[in-house]
Amino acid sequence: MSLAFKGRHFAPDIILLCMRWYCRYALSYRDLEEMMAERHLSVDHTTIYRWVQHYAPELDR
């Protein structure tokens, strides 16, 4: 798998963590935004949505 994380504001492990939790558990994007805030990371729910839209097809393969 060769996900292109180059040029992203967040580290690849944060992106993958959000995507994993979204795809595995019944969490909303706003739930994930709140969970990241508890970890002192400011990630907007629309950013997480864009990550899922962009990287989910790649992960599905």
C-alpha distance matrix in Angstrom:
0.0 3.8 6.1 9.5 11.8 14.3 17.8 17.4 20.5 19.0 16.9 13.2 14.5 17.1 14.9 12.7 16.0 17.7 15.1 15.2 19.0 19.4 17.5 19.0 22.5 25.0 24.9 25.8 24.4 27.8 27.5 24.3 26.1 28.9 26.8 25.2 28.8 30.0 27.6 29.1 26.2 27.3 24.6 26.0 25.2 24.5 21.8 20.0 20.6 19.1 15.9 15.7 16.6 14.1 10.9 11.9 11.4 7.7 7.7 10.2 8.5
3.8 0.0 3.8 6.2 9.0 11.0 14.5 14.6 18.0 17.0 15.1 11.8 13.9 16.4 14.1 12.8 16.4 17.9 15.7 16.5 20.1 20.3 19.0 20.9 24.1 26.4 25.9 26.3 24.4 27.6 27.7 24.3 25.6 28.7 26.8 24.8 28.2 29.7 27.2 28.2 25.1 25.9 23.3 24.8 24.4 23.4 20.4 19.3 20.0 17.9 14.9 15.6 16.2 13.0 10.4 12.6 12.2 8.4 9.5 12.4 11.0
6.1 3.8 0.0 3.8 6.0 8.8 11.9 11.5 14.8 13.8 12.4 9.1 11.7 13.5 10.8 10.1 13.9 14.8 12.8 14.2 17.6 17.6 16.7 19.0 21.9 23.9 23.0 23.1 21.0 24.1 24.5 21.1 22.1 25.3 23.7 21.6 24.9 26.7 24.3 25.2 21.9 22.5 19.7 21.1 20.7 19.7 16.7 15.6 16.5 14.3 11.2 12.3 13.1 9.8 7.3 10.2 10.5 7.2 8.3 11.8 11.5
9.5 6.2 3.8 0.0 3.8 5.5 8.5 8.9 12.5 12.4 11.6 9.2 12.6 14.0 11.4 11.9 15.6 16.1 14.6 16.7 19.7 19.5 19.2 21.7 24.3 26.1 24.7 24.3 21.7 24.6 25.4 21.9 22.3 25.7 24.5 21.9 24.8 26.9 24.5 24.8 21.4 21.6 19.1 20.4 20.6 19.2 15.9 15.8 16.8 14.0 11.4 13.4 13.8 10.2 8.9 12.4 12.8 10.0 11.7 15.0 14.8
11.8 9.0 6.0 3.8 0.0 3.8 6.3 5.7 9.0 8.7 8.0 6.2 9.9 10.9 8.8 10.1 13.4 14.0 13.3 15.6 18.2 18.3 18.7 21.0 23.2 25.0 23.1 22.7 19.9 22.4 23.1 19.5 19.6 22.8 21.6 18.8 21.5 23.7 21.1 21.2 17.9 18.2 16.0 17.6 18.3 17.3 13.8 13.8 15.5 13.0 10.2 12.9 14.0 10.8 9.6 13.2 14.6 12.2 13.1 16.6 17.1
14.3 11.0 8.8 5.5 3.8 0.0 3.8 5.6 8.9 9.8 9.3 8.8 12.6 13.5 12.0 13.7 16.8 17.3 16.9 19.3 21.8 21.8 22.4 24.8 26.9 28.5 26.5 25.9 22.8 25.0 26.0 22.4 22.0 25.2 24.2 21.1 23.4 25.7 23.0 22.6 19.3 19.5 17.7 19.4 20.6 19.4 15.8 16.5 18.2 15.4 13.2 16.2 16.9 13.5 12.9 16.7 17.7 15.3 16.6 20.1 20.2
17.8 14.5 11.9 8.5 6.3 3.8 0.0 3.8 6.5 8.8 9.7 10.4 14.0 14.1 12.7 15.2 17.9 17.8 17.9 20.7 22.7 22.5 23.5 26.1 27.8 29.1 26.7 25.6 22.2 24.0 25.4 22.0 21.0 24.2 23.7 20.4 22.2 24.9 22.4 21.4 18.0 17.7 16.1 17.6 19.3 17.9 14.3 15.8 17.6 14.7 13.2 16.7 17.1 14.1 14.4 18.2 19.5 17.6 19.0 22.3 22.8
17.4 14.6 11.5 8.9 5.7 5.6 3.8 0.0 3.8 5.5 7.2 8.1 11.5 10.8 9.3 12.3 14.6 14.2 14.7 17.6 19.3 19.0 20.4 23.0 24.4 25.6 23.0 21.9 18.6 20.3 21.6 18.2 17.2 20.4 19.9 16.7 18.6 21.3 19.0 18.2 14.6 14.3 12.4 14.0 15.7 14.6 10.9 12.3 14.5 11.9 10.2 13.9 14.8 12.2 12.5 16.0 17.9 16.4 17.3 20.7 21.7
20.5 18.0 14.8 12.5 9.0 8.9 6.5 3.8 0.0 3.8 6.9 9.2 11.8 10.3 9.8 13.3 14.8 14.2 15.5 18.4 19.4 19.4 21.4 23.7 24.6 25.6 22.7 21.5 18.0 19.0 20.3 17.0 15.4 18.3 18.1 14.6 15.9 18.8 16.5 15.2 11.7 11.2 10.1 12.2 14.6 14.0 10.4 12.2 14.9 13.0 11.7 15.4 16.7 14.8 15.1 18.3 20.7 19.5 19.9 23.2 24.7
19.0 17.0 13.8 12.4 8.7 9.8 8.8 5.5 3.8 0.0 3.8 6.4 8.3 6.5 6.8 10.2 11.2 11.1 12.9 15.3 16.3 16.7 18.8 20.7 21.6 23.0 20.1 19.5 16.2 17.4 18.1 14.5 13.5 16.2 15.3 11.8 13.7 16.1 13.6 12.9 9.5 10.0 8.8 11.6 13.6 13.9 10.3 10.8 14.1 12.9 10.7 14.0 16.2 14.5 14.0 16.8 19.6 18.3 18.1 21.5 23.2
16.9 15.1 12.4 11.6 8.0 9.3 9.7 7.2 6.9 3.8 0.0 3.8 5.5 5.5 6.6 8.9 10.1 11.2 12.8 14.4 15.9 17.1 18.7 20.2 21.5 23.4 20.9 20.9 18.1 19.6 19.6 15.8 15.5 17.9 16.2 12.9 15.4 17.1 14.0 14.0 11.2 12.7 11.7 14.8 16.3 16.9 13.2 12.9 16.2 15.1 12.2 15.0 17.5 15.5 14.1 16.8 19.5 17.7 17.0 20.6 22.0
13.2 11.8 9.1 9.2 6.2 8.8 10.4 8.1 9.2 6.4 3.8 0.0 3.8 5.4 5.1 6.1 8.4 10.0 10.6 12.0 14.2 15.3 16.3 17.8 19.7 21.9 19.9 20.2 17.7 19.8 19.6 15.8 16.3 18.9 17.0 14.2 17.3 18.7 15.9 16.6 13.7 15.1 13.3 16.0 16.7 17.0 13.5 12.4 15.3 14.1 10.7 12.9 15.4 13.3 11.2 13.8 16.4 14.2 13.4 17.1 18.3
14.5 13.9 11.7 12.6 9.9 12.6 14.0 11.5 11.8 8.3 5.5 3.8 0.0 3.8 5.5 5.1 5.9 8.6 9.8 10.2 12.1 14.0 15.1 15.9 17.6 20.1 18.2 19.1 17.1 19.0 18.1 14.4 15.4 17.4 14.8 12.5 15.8 16.6 13.6 15.1 12.7 14.9 13.4 16.4 16.9 18.0 14.8 13.0 16.1 15.8 12.3 13.8 17.0 15.5 13.0 14.7 17.7 15.8 14.0 17.5 19.1
17.1 16.4 13.5 14.0 10.9 13.5 14.1 10.8 10.3 6.5 5.5 5.4 3.8 0.0 3.8 5.5 5.0 6.2 8.6 9.8 10.7 12.2 14.2 15.3 16.2 18.3 15.8 16.3 14.0 15.5 14.9 11.1 11.7 13.8 11.6 8.9 12.2 13.4 10.8 12.0 9.3 11.2 9.7 12.7 13.4 14.8 11.8 10.1 13.5 13.7 10.6 12.4 15.7 14.8 13.0 14.6 18.0 16.8 15.2 18.4 20.6
14.9 14.1 10.8 11.4 8.8 12.0 12.7 9.3 9.8 6.8 6.6 5.1 5.5 3.8 0.0 3.8 5.5 5.4 6.2 8.6 10.2 10.7 12.2 14.1 15.5 17.2 15.0 15.1 12.6 14.9 14.8 11.1 11.9 14.7 13.1 10.8 14.1 15.9 13.8 14.9 11.7 12.5 9.9 12.0 12.1 12.7 9.6 7.7 10.7 10.4 7.0 8.9 12.0 11.0 9.3 11.1 14.4 13.4 12.2 15.4 17.6
12.7 12.8 10.1 11.9 10.1 13.7 15.2 12.3 13.3 10.2 8.9 6.1 5.1 5.5 3.8 0.0 3.8 5.5 5.0 5.9 8.5 9.7 10.3 11.7 13.8 16.1 14.7 15.5 13.8 16.5 15.7 12.2 13.9 16.4 14.2 12.6 16.3 17.4 15.3 17.1 14.3 15.7 13.2 15.2 14.5 15.4 12.7 10.1 12.4 12.5 8.8 9.3 12.7 11.8 9.0 10.0 13.2 11.9 9.9 13.0 15.2
16.0 16.4 13.9 15.6 13.4 16.8 17.9 14.6 14.8 11.2 10.1 8.4 5.9 5.0 5.5 3.8 0.0 3.8 5.4 5.1 6.2 8.5 10.0 10.4 11.7 14.3 12.5 13.9 12.6 14.7 13.3 9.8 12.0 13.8 11.0 10.0 13.8 14.3 12.3 14.7 12.5 14.3 12.3 14.6 13.9 15.6 13.3 10.4 13.1 14.1 10.9 11.0 14.8 14.7 12.2 12.5 16.0 15.2 12.7 15.4 18.0
17.7 17.9 14.8 16.1 14.0 17.3 17.8 14.2 14.2 11.1 11.2 10.0 8.6 6.2 5.4 5.5 3.8 0.0 3.8 5.5 5.3 6.0 8.5 9.9 10.5 12.2 9.9 10.5 8.9 11.2 10.2 6.7 8.9 11.3 9.3 8.5 12.2 13.3 12.2 14.2 11.7 12.5 9.9 11.4 10.2 12.1 10.3 7.0 9.7 11.3 8.6 8.6 12.4 13.0 11.3 11.4 15.2 15.2 13.1 15.4 18.4
15.1 15.7 12.8 14.6 13.3 16.9 17.9 14.7 15.5 12.9 12.8 10.6 9.8 8.6 6.2 5.0 5.4 3.8 0.0 3.8 5.5 5.1 6.0 8.3 10.0 11.7 10.4 11.1 9.8 13.0 12.4 9.4 11.8 14.4 12.8 12.2 15.8 17.0 16.0 17.9 15.2 15.7 12.6 13.5 11.7 12.6 11.0 7.5 8.9 10.2 7.3 6.0 9.8 10.5 8.4 7.8 11.6 11.8 9.7 11.7 14.8
15.2 16.5 14.2 16.7 15.6 19.3 20.7 17.6 18.4 15.3 14.4 12.0 10.2 9.8 8.6 5.9 5.1 5.5 3.8 0.0 3.8 5.5 5.3 5.8 8.2 11.0 10.4 12.3 12.1 14.9 13.4 10.7 13.8 15.6 13.3 13.3 17.1 17.5 16.4 19.0 16.8 18.0 15.3 16.6 14.7 16.1 14.7 11.1 12.5 14.0 11.0 9.4 13.0 13.7 10.9 9.6 13.1 13.0 10.0 11.7 14.8
19.0 20.1 17.6 19.7 18.2 21.8 22.7 19.3 19.4 16.3 15.9 14.2 12.1 10.7 10.2 8.5 6.2 5.3 5.5 3.8 0.0 3.8 5.6 5.2 5.6 8.2 7.2 9.6 9.9 12.3 10.1 7.9 11.5 12.8 10.4 11.3 14.9 15.0 14.6 17.3 15.6 16.7 14.3 15.4 13.3 15.4 14.6 10.8 12.3 14.7 12.4 10.8 14.4 15.8 13.7 12.3 15.9 16.4 13.5 14.8 18.1
19.4 20.3 17.6 19.5 18.3 21.8 22.5 19.0 19.4 16.7 17.1 15.3 14.0 12.2 10.7 9.7 8.5 6.0 5.1 5.5 3.8 0.0 3.8 5.7 5.7 6.7 5.6 7.0 7.4 10.4 9.2 7.5 10.9 12.8 11.4 12.4 15.6 16.4 16.5 18.8 16.6 16.9 13.9 14.0 11.2 12.9 12.7 8.9 9.4 12.2 10.6 8.3 11.6 13.6 12.2 10.4 14.0 15.3 12.9 13.7 17.3
17.5 19.0 16.7 19.2 18.7 22.4 23.5 20.4 21.4 18.8 18.7 16.3 15.1 14.2 12.2 10.3 10.0 8.5 6.0 5.3 5.6 3.8 0.0 3.8 5.9 7.6 8.2 9.9 10.7 14.0 12.8 11.3 14.6 16.6 15.0 15.9 19.3 20.0 19.7 22.2 19.9 20.3 17.2 17.3 14.5 15.5 15.2 11.5 11.3 13.5 11.6 8.5 11.4 13.3 11.4 8.7 11.8 13.2 10.5 10.6 14.3
19.0 20.9 19.0 21.7 21.0 24.8 26.1 23.0 23.7 20.7 20.2 17.8 15.9 15.3 14.1 11.7 10.4 9.9 8.3 5.8 5.2 5.7 3.8 0.0 3.8 6.9 8.5 11.3 12.8 15.5 13.5 12.3 15.9 17.1 15.1 16.5 19.9 19.8 19.6 22.5 20.8 21.8 19.1 19.6 16.9 18.5 18.1 14.4 14.7 17.0 14.9 12.2 15.2 16.9 14.6 12.0 14.9 15.9 12.7 12.6 16.1
22.5 24.1 21.9 24.3 23.2 26.9 27.8 24.4 24.6 21.6 21.5 19.7 17.6 16.2 15.5 13.8 11.7 10.5 10.0 8.2 5.6 5.7 5.9 3.8 0.0 3.8 5.6 9.0 11.3 13.4 10.9 10.6 14.3 14.9 13.1 15.3 18.3 18.0 18.5 21.4 20.1 20.9 18.4 18.7 15.8 18.0 18.2 14.5 14.8 17.8 16.2 13.6 16.6 18.9 17.1 14.6 17.7 19.0 16.1 16.1 19.7
25.0 26.4 23.9 26.1 25.0 28.5 29.1 25.6 25.6 23.0 23.4 21.9 20.1 18.3 17.2 16.1 14.3 12.2 11.7 11.0 8.2 6.7 7.6 6.9 3.8 0.0 3.8 6.7 9.9 11.7 9.6 10.5 13.9 14.4 13.5 16.0 18.5 18.5 19.7 22.3 20.9 21.1 18.5 18.1 14.8 16.9 17.9 14.4 14.1 17.5 16.7 14.0 16.5 19.4 18.3 15.7 18.7 20.6 18.1 17.8 21.5
24.9 25.9 23.0 24.7 23.1 26.5 26.7 23.0 22.7 20.1 20.9 19.9 18.2 15.8 15.0 14.7 12.5 9.9 10.4 10.4 7.2 5.6 8.2 8.5 5.6 3.8 0.0 3.8 6.6 8.1 5.9 6.8 10.1 10.7 10.2 12.6 14.8 15.2 16.5 18.8 17.4 17.4 15.0 14.5 11.4 13.9 14.9 11.6 11.8 15.4 14.8 12.7 15.5 18.2 17.4 15.5 18.9 20.6 18.3 18.7 22.4
25.8 26.3 23.1 24.3 22.7 25.9 25.6 21.9 21.5 19.5 20.9 20.2 19.1 16.3 15.1 15.5 13.9 10.5 11.1 12.3 9.6 7.0 9.9 11.3 9.0 6.7 3.8 0.0 3.8 5.3 5.0 6.4 8.6 9.9 10.6 12.5 14.3 15.5 17.0 18.6 16.8 16.0 13.3 12.0 8.6 10.9 12.6 9.8 9.5 13.3 13.5 11.8 14.0 17.0 17.0 15.5 18.8 20.8 19.1 19.5 23.3
24.4 24.4 21.0 21.7 19.9 22.8 22.2 18.6 18.0 16.2 18.1 17.7 17.1 14.0 12.6 13.8 12.6 8.9 9.8 12.1 9.9 7.4 10.7 12.8 11.3 9.9 6.6 3.8 0.0 3.8 5.4 5.1 6.2 8.7 9.8 10.6 12.4 14.4 15.5 16.6 14.3 13.0 10.0 8.5 4.9 7.4 8.9 6.4 6.6 10.2 10.7 9.8 12.1 14.7 15.1 14.4 17.7 19.5 18.2 19.2 22.7
27.8 27.6 24.1 24.6 22.4 25.0 24.0 20.3 19.0 17.4 19.6 19.8 19.0 15.5 14.9 16.5 14.7 11.2 13.0 14.9 12.3 10.4 14.0 15.5 13.4 11.7 8.1 5.3 3.8 0.0 3.8 5.3 4.8 6.2 8.6 9.8 10.5 12.5 14.4 15.1 13.4 11.8 9.7 8.0 5.3 8.6 10.5 9.0 9.7 13.1 13.8 13.4 15.6 18.0 18.6 18.1 21.5 23.1 21.9 23.0 26.5
27.5 27.7 24.5 25.4 23.1 26.0 25.4 21.6 20.3 18.1 19.6 19.6 18.1 14.9 14.8 15.7 13.3 10.2 12.4 13.4 10.1 9.2 12.8 13.5 10.9 9.6 5.9 5.0 5.4 3.8 0.0 3.8 5.4 5.2 6.2 8.7 9.9 10.7 12.8 14.4 13.3 12.8 11.1 10.5 8.3 11.8 12.9 10.6 11.8 15.3 15.1 14.4 17.2 19.5 19.3 18.5 22.1 23.5 21.6 22.7 26.3
24.3 24.3 21.1 21.9 19.5 22.4 22.0 18.2 17.0 14.5 15.8 15.8 14.4 11.1 11.1 12.2 9.8 6.7 9.4 10.7 7.9 7.5 11.3 12.3 10.6 10.5 6.8 6.4 5.1 5.3 3.8 0.0 3.8 5.3 4.9 6.1 8.5 9.8 10.7 12.4 10.7 10.6 8.5 8.9 7.1 10.6 10.6 7.9 10.1 13.1 12.3 12.1 15.2 17.0 16.5 16.1 19.9 20.8 18.9 20.5 23.9
26.1 25.6 22.1 22.3 19.6 22.0 21.0 17.2 15.4 13.5 15.5 16.3 15.4 11.7 11.9 13.9 12.0 8.9 11.8 13.8 11.5 10.9 14.6 15.9 14.3 13.9 10.1 8.6 6.2 4.8 5.4 3.8 0.0 3.8 5.5 5.3 6.3 8.8 10.0 10.6 8.6 7.5 5.7 5.9 5.3 9.0 9.2 7.9 10.4 12.9 12.7 13.4 16.1 17.7 17.7 18.0 21.7 22.5 21.2 23.0 26.3
28.9 28.7 25.3 25.7 22.8 25.2 24.2 20.4 18.3 16.2 17.9 18.9 17.4 13.8 14.7 16.4 13.8 11.3 14.4 15.6 12.8 12.8 16.6 17.1 14.9 14.4 10.7 9.9 8.7 6.2 5.2 5.3 3.8 0.0 3.8 5.4 5.0 6.3 8.8 9.7 9.2 8.8 8.5 9.0 8.8 12.6 12.9 11.6 13.9 16.7 16.4 16.8 19.7 21.3 21.2 21.2 24.9 25.7 24.0 25.8 29.1
26.8 26.8 23.7 24.5 21.6 24.2 23.7 19.9 18.1 15.3 16.2 17.0 14.8 11.6 13.1 14.2 11.0 9.3 12.8 13.3 10.4 11.4 15.0 15.1 13.1 13.5 10.2 10.6 9.8 8.6 6.2 4.9 5.5 3.8 0.0 3.8 5.4 5.1 6.7 9.0 8.7 9.8 9.5 11.0 10.7 14.4 14.0 11.9 14.7 17.3 16.1 16.4 19.7 21.1 20.2 20.2 24.0 24.4 22.3 24.2 27.5
25.2 24.8 21.6 21.9 18.8 21.1 20.4 16.7 14.6 11.8 12.9 14.2 12.5 8.9 10.8 12.6 10.0 8.5 12.2 13.3 11.3 12.4 15.9 16.5 15.3 16.0 12.6 12.5 10.6 9.8 8.7 6.1 5.3 5.4 3.8 0.0 3.8 5.3 5.0 6.5 5.1 6.6 6.6 9.2 10.0 13.2 12.0 10.5 13.9 15.8 14.5 15.6 18.8 19.6 18.8 19.5 23.2 23.3 21.5 23.9 26.9
28.8 28.2 24.9 24.8 21.5 23.4 22.2 18.6 15.9 13.7 15.4 17.3 15.8 12.2 14.1 16.3 13.8 12.2 15.8 17.1 14.9 15.6 19.3 19.9 18.3 18.5 14.8 14.3 12.4 10.5 9.9 8.5 6.3 5.0 5.4 3.8 0.0 3.8 5.2 4.8 4.9 5.6 7.3 9.5 11.0 14.3 13.5 12.9 16.1 18.0 17.2 18.6 21.5 22.4 22.0 22.8 26.5 26.7 25.2 27.5 30.5
30.0 29.7 26.7 26.9 23.7 25.7 24.9 21.3 18.8 16.1 17.1 18.7 16.6 13.4 15.9 17.4 14.3 13.3 17.0 17.5 15.0 16.4 20.0 19.8 18.0 18.5 15.2 15.5 14.4 12.5 10.7 9.8 8.8 6.3 5.1 5.3 3.8 0.0 3.8 5.4 7.3 9.2 10.8 13.1 14.0 17.6 16.8 15.6 18.8 20.9 19.8 20.7 24.0 24.9 24.1 24.5 28.3 28.4 26.4 28.7 31.7
27.6 27.2 24.3 24.5 21.1 23.0 22.4 19.0 16.5 13.6 14.0 15.9 13.6 10.8 13.8 15.3 12.3 12.2 16.0 16.4 14.6 16.5 19.7 19.6 18.5 19.7 16.5 17.0 15.5 14.4 12.8 10.7 10.0 8.8 6.7 5.0 5.2 3.8 0.0 3.8 5.6 8.7 10.4 13.5 14.8 18.0 16.5 15.3 18.8 20.4 18.7 20.1 23.4 23.8 22.7 23.5 27.2 26.8 24.8 27.4 30.2
29.1 28.2 25.2 24.8 21.2 22.6 21.4 18.2 15.2 12.9 14.0 16.6 15.1 12.0 14.9 17.1 14.7 14.2 17.9 19.0 17.3 18.8 22.2 22.5 21.4 22.3 18.8 18.6 16.6 15.1 14.4 12.4 10.6 9.7 9.0 6.5 4.8 5.4 3.8 0.0 3.8 6.6 9.4 12.5 14.8 17.6 16.0 15.7 19.3 20.5 19.3 21.1 24.2 24.3 23.7 25.0 28.6 28.2 26.6 29.4 32.1
26.2 25.1 21.9 21.4 17.9 19.3 18.0 14.6 11.7 9.5 11.2 13.7 12.7 9.3 11.7 14.3 12.5 11.7 15.2 16.8 15.6 16.6 19.9 20.8 20.1 20.9 17.4 16.8 14.3 13.4 13.3 10.7 8.6 9.2 8.7 5.1 4.9 7.3 5.6 3.8 0.0 3.8 6.0 9.5 12.0 14.4 12.5 12.4 16.0 16.9 15.7 17.8 20.7 20.7 20.3 21.8 25.3 24.9 23.7 26.5 29.1
27.3 25.9 22.5 21.6 18.2 19.5 17.7 14.3 11.2 10.0 12.7 15.1 14.9 11.2 12.5 15.7 14.3 12.5 15.7 18.0 16.7 16.9 20.3 21.8 20.9 21.1 17.4 16.0 13.0 11.8 12.8 10.6 7.5 8.8 9.8 6.6 5.6 9.2 8.7 6.6 3.8 0.0 3.8 6.6 9.7 11.9 10.3 11.1 14.4 15.2 14.8 17.2 19.5 19.8 20.0 21.6 25.1 25.0 24.2 26.9 29.5
24.6 23.3 19.7 19.1 16.0 17.7 16.1 12.4 10.1 8.8 11.7 13.3 13.4 9.7 9.9 13.2 12.3 9.9 12.6 15.3 14.3 13.9 17.2 19.1 18.4 18.5 15.0 13.3 10.0 9.7 11.1 8.5 5.7 8.5 9.5 6.6 7.3 10.8 10.4 9.4 6.0 3.8 0.0 3.8 6.5 8.5 6.7 7.4 10.6 11.5 11.2 13.4 15.8 16.2 16.6 18.1 21.5 21.7 21.0 23.5 26.2
26.0 24.8 21.1 20.4 17.6 19.4 17.6 14.0 12.2 11.6 14.8 16.0 16.4 12.7 12.0 15.2 14.6 11.4 13.5 16.6 15.4 14.0 17.3 19.6 18.7 18.1 14.5 12.0 8.5 8.0 10.5 8.9 5.9 9.0 11.0 9.2 9.5 13.1 13.5 12.5 9.5 6.6 3.8 0.0 3.8 5.4 5.3 6.8 8.9 10.1 11.0 12.9 14.6 15.6 16.8 18.0 21.2 22.0 21.6 23.7 26.6
25.2 24.4 20.7 20.6 18.3 20.6 19.3 15.7 14.6 13.6 16.3 16.7 16.9 13.4 12.1 14.5 13.9 10.2 11.7 14.7 13.3 11.2 14.5 16.9 15.8 14.8 11.4 8.6 4.9 5.3 8.3 7.1 5.3 8.8 10.7 10.0 11.0 14.0 14.8 14.8 12.0 9.7 6.5 3.8 0.0 3.8 5.3 5.2 6.3 8.7 9.9 10.8 12.5 14.3 15.4 15.9 19.1 20.4 19.9 21.4 24.6
24.5 23.4 19.7 19.2 17.3 19.4 17.9 14.6 14.0 13.9 16.9 17.0 18.0 14.8 12.7 15.4 15.6 12.1 12.6 16.1 15.4 12.9 15.5 18.5 18.0 16.9 13.9 10.9 7.4 8.6 11.8 10.6 9.0 12.6 14.4 13.2 14.3 17.6 18.0 17.6 14.4 11.9 8.5 5.4 3.8 0.0 3.8 5.4 4.8 6.2 8.6 9.8 10.4 12.1 14.1 14.9 17.7 19.2 19.3 20.8 23.7
21.8 20.4 16.7 15.9 13.8 15.8 14.3 10.9 10.4 10.3 13.2 13.5 14.8 11.8 9.6 12.7 13.3 10.3 11.0 14.7 14.6 12.7 15.2 18.1 18.2 17.9 14.9 12.6 8.9 10.5 12.9 10.6 9.2 12.9 14.0 12.0 13.5 16.8 16.5 16.0 12.5 10.3 6.7 5.3 5.3 3.8 0.0 3.8 5.3 5.1 6.3 8.7 9.9 10.5 12.0 13.7 16.5 17.3 17.5 19.5 22.2
20.0 19.3 15.6 15.8 13.8 16.5 15.8 12.3 12.2 10.8 12.9 12.4 13.0 10.1 7.7 10.1 10.4 7.0 7.5 11.1 10.8 8.9 11.5 14.4 14.5 14.4 11.6 9.8 6.4 9.0 10.6 7.9 7.9 11.6 11.9 10.5 12.9 15.6 15.3 15.7 12.4 11.1 7.4 6.8 5.2 5.4 3.8 0.0 3.8 5.4 5.0 6.3 8.7 9.8 10.4 11.3 14.6 15.5 15.0 16.9 19.9
20.6 20.0 16.5 16.8 15.5 18.2 17.6 14.5 14.9 14.1 16.2 15.3 16.1 13.5 10.7 12.4 13.1 9.7 8.9 12.5 12.3 9.4 11.3 14.7 14.8 14.1 11.8 9.5 6.6 9.7 11.8 10.1 10.4 13.9 14.7 13.9 16.1 18.8 18.8 19.3 16.0 14.4 10.6 8.9 6.3 4.8 5.3 3.8 0.0 3.8 5.4 5.2 6.2 8.6 10.1 10.3 13.1 14.9 14.8 16.0 19.1
19.1 17.9 14.3 14.0 13.0 15.4 14.7 11.9 13.0 12.9 15.1 14.1 15.8 13.7 10.4 12.5 14.1 11.3 10.2 14.0 14.7 12.2 13.5 17.0 17.8 17.5 15.4 13.3 10.2 13.1 15.3 13.1 12.9 16.7 17.3 15.8 18.0 20.9 20.4 20.5 16.9 15.2 11.5 10.1 8.7 6.2 5.1 5.4 3.8 0.0 3.8 5.4 5.0 6.0 8.4 9.8 12.1 13.4 14.2 15.8 18.2
15.9 14.9 11.2 11.4 10.2 13.2 13.2 10.2 11.7 10.7 12.2 10.7 12.3 10.6 7.0 8.8 10.9 8.6 7.3 11.0 12.4 10.6 11.6 14.9 16.2 16.7 14.8 13.5 10.7 13.8 15.1 12.3 12.7 16.4 16.1 14.5 17.2 19.8 18.7 19.3 15.7 14.8 11.2 11.0 9.9 8.6 6.3 5.0 5.4 3.8 0.0 3.8 5.5 5.1 5.8 7.7 10.5 11.0 11.3 13.5 16.0
15.7 15.6 12.3 13.4 12.9 16.2 16.7 13.9 15.4 14.0 15.0 12.9 13.8 12.4 8.9 9.3 11.0 8.6 6.0 9.4 10.8 8.3 8.5 12.2 13.6 14.0 12.7 11.8 9.8 13.4 14.4 12.1 13.4 16.8 16.4 15.6 18.6 20.7 20.1 21.1 17.8 17.2 13.4 12.9 10.8 9.8 8.7 6.3 5.2 5.4 3.8 0.0 3.8 5.5 5.4 5.2 8.4 9.9 9.6 11.0 14.0
16.6 16.2 13.1 13.8 14.0 16.9 17.1 14.8 16.7 16.2 17.5 15.4 17.0 15.7 12.0 12.7 14.8 12.4 9.8 13.0 14.4 11.6 11.4 15.2 16.6 16.5 15.5 14.0 12.1 15.6 17.2 15.2 16.1 19.7 19.7 18.8 21.5 24.0 23.4 24.2 20.7 19.5 15.8 14.6 12.5 10.4 9.9 8.7 6.2 5.0 5.5 3.8 0.0 3.8 6.0 5.9 7.5 9.8 10.8 11.5 14.0
14.1 13.0 9.8 10.2 10.8 13.5 14.1 12.2 14.8 14.5 15.5 13.3 15.5 14.8 11.0 11.8 14.7 13.0 10.5 13.7 15.8 13.6 13.3 16.9 18.9 19.4 18.2 17.0 14.7 18.0 19.5 17.0 17.7 21.3 21.1 19.6 22.4 24.9 23.8 24.3 20.7 19.8 16.2 15.6 14.3 12.1 10.5 9.8 8.6 6.0 5.1 5.5 3.8 0.0 3.8 6.1 7.0 7.9 9.7 11.3 13.1
10.9 10.4 7.3 8.9 9.6 12.9 14.4 12.5 15.1 14.0 14.1 11.2 13.0 13.0 9.3 9.0 12.2 11.3 8.4 10.9 13.7 12.2 11.4 14.6 17.1 18.3 17.4 17.0 15.1 18.6 19.3 16.5 17.7 21.2 20.2 18.8 22.0 24.1 22.7 23.7 20.3 20.0 16.6 16.8 15.4 14.1 12.0 10.4 10.1 8.4 5.8 5.4 6.0 3.8 0.0 3.8 5.6 5.3 6.3 8.7 10.4
11.9 12.6 10.2 12.4 13.2 16.7 18.2 16.0 18.3 16.8 16.8 13.8 14.7 14.6 11.1 10.0 12.5 11.4 7.8 9.6 12.3 10.4 8.7 12.0 14.6 15.7 15.5 15.5 14.4 18.1 18.5 16.1 18.0 21.2 20.2 19.5 22.8 24.5 23.5 25.0 21.8 21.6 18.1 18.0 15.9 14.9 13.7 11.3 10.3 9.8 7.7 5.2 5.9 6.1 3.8 0.0 3.8 5.3 5.0 6.0 8.8
11.4 12.2 10.5 12.8 14.6 17.7 19.5 17.9 20.7 19.6 19.5 16.4 17.7 18.0 14.4 13.2 16.0 15.2 11.6 13.1 15.9 14.0 11.8 14.9 17.7 18.7 18.9 18.8 17.7 21.5 22.1 19.9 21.7 24.9 24.0 23.2 26.5 28.3 27.2 28.6 25.3 25.1 21.5 21.2 19.1 17.7 16.5 14.6 13.1 12.1 10.5 8.4 7.5 7.0 5.6 3.8 0.0 3.8 5.5 5.0 6.7
7.7 8.4 7.2 10.0 12.2 15.3 17.6 16.4 19.5 18.3 17.7 14.2 15.8 16.8 13.4 11.9 15.2 15.2 11.8 13.0 16.4 15.3 13.2 15.9 19.0 20.6 20.6 20.8 19.5 23.1 23.5 20.8 22.5 25.7 24.4 23.3 26.7 28.4 26.8 28.2 24.9 25.0 21.7 22.0 20.4 19.2 17.3 15.5 14.9 13.4 11.0 9.9 9.8 7.9 5.3 5.3 3.8 0.0 3.8 5.4 5.6
7.7 9.5 8.3 11.7 13.1 16.6 19.0 17.3 19.9 18.1 17.0 13.4 14.0 15.2 12.2 9.9 12.7 13.1 9.7 10.0 13.5 12.9 10.5 12.7 16.1 18.1 18.3 19.1 18.2 21.9 21.6 18.9 21.2 24.0 22.3 21.5 25.2 26.4 24.8 26.6 23.7 24.2 21.0 21.6 19.9 19.3 17.5 15.0 14.8 14.2 11.3 9.6 10.8 9.7 6.3 5.0 5.5 3.8 0.0 3.8 5.4
10.2 12.4 11.8 15.0 16.6 20.1 22.3 20.7 23.2 21.5 20.6 17.1 17.5 18.4 15.4 13.0 15.4 15.4 11.7 11.7 14.8 13.7 10.6 12.6 16.1 17.8 18.7 19.5 19.2 23.0 22.7 20.5 23.0 25.8 24.2 23.9 27.5 28.7 27.4 29.4 26.5 26.9 23.5 23.7 21.4 20.8 19.5 16.9 16.0 15.8 13.5 11.0 11.5 11.3 8.7 6.0 5.0 5.4 3.8 0.0 3.8
8.5 11.0 11.5 14.8 17.1 20.2 22.8 21.7 24.7 23.2 22.0 18.3 19.1 20.6 17.6 15.2 18.0 18.4 14.8 14.8 18.1 17.3 14.3 16.1 19.7 21.5 22.4 23.3 22.7 26.5 26.3 23.9 26.3 29.1 27.5 26.9 30.5 31.7 30.2 32.1 29.1 29.5 26.2 26.6 24.6 23.7 22.2 19.9 19.1 18.2 16.0 14.0 14.0 13.1 10.4 8.8 6.7 5.6 5.4 3.8 0.0
